[in-house]
Amino acid sequence: MSDPAKVRRHAERVRELVASVVRTQIKDPRLGMITITDARITADLRDATVFYTVLGDATEQASTAAALESAKGLLRSTVGKALGLRHSPTLTFVLDNVQDQVKHIDDLLAVARSADAEVQRRAASAEYAGEAQPYKLDEDEDEDDEDGPDDEDEPAADAGDRR
């Protein structure tokens, strides 16, 4: 098994190489406004997954995916030569749907905010079901604790009287 730091370095290098080749060498008109966001490589350095985003609608995303698939050979040979590995890693391109996830999380947060506001609104007009202080307080015991023993008829227990 490879060193995790080495795997991370190779993954970062794959991301940089793919981004550079896409920007400079691929002249496919189907390629849209693409950003290479991340790359991950397996521990045996045989398979690399490259994540990308495309600015545009679903048709532009589909055409960009087709352009990347057709340029996969060029990208794989460039990555293999630059990394200097015995085997060039196979490249898999995955559309990174970060924007969809961000929108979903924002929607969830908006629902949570509205639920919190509803709870606050209900709490402002809420009243106690019974008394404000539901526990009975024995006021006589509180006064006795402050004064000491009330009964003067009984002598205080002496520590020496225990048998």
Secondary structure, DSSP 8 states (H G I E B T S, - for coil): ---HHHHHHHHHHHHHHHHHHHHHT---TT--EEEEEEEEE-TTS-EEEEEEEEES-HHHHHHHHHHHHHTHHHHHHHHHHHHT-SS--EEEEEE--HHHHHHHHHHHHHHHHHHHHHHHHHHHT---SS-SS-S---HHHHHHHHH----SSS----GGG--
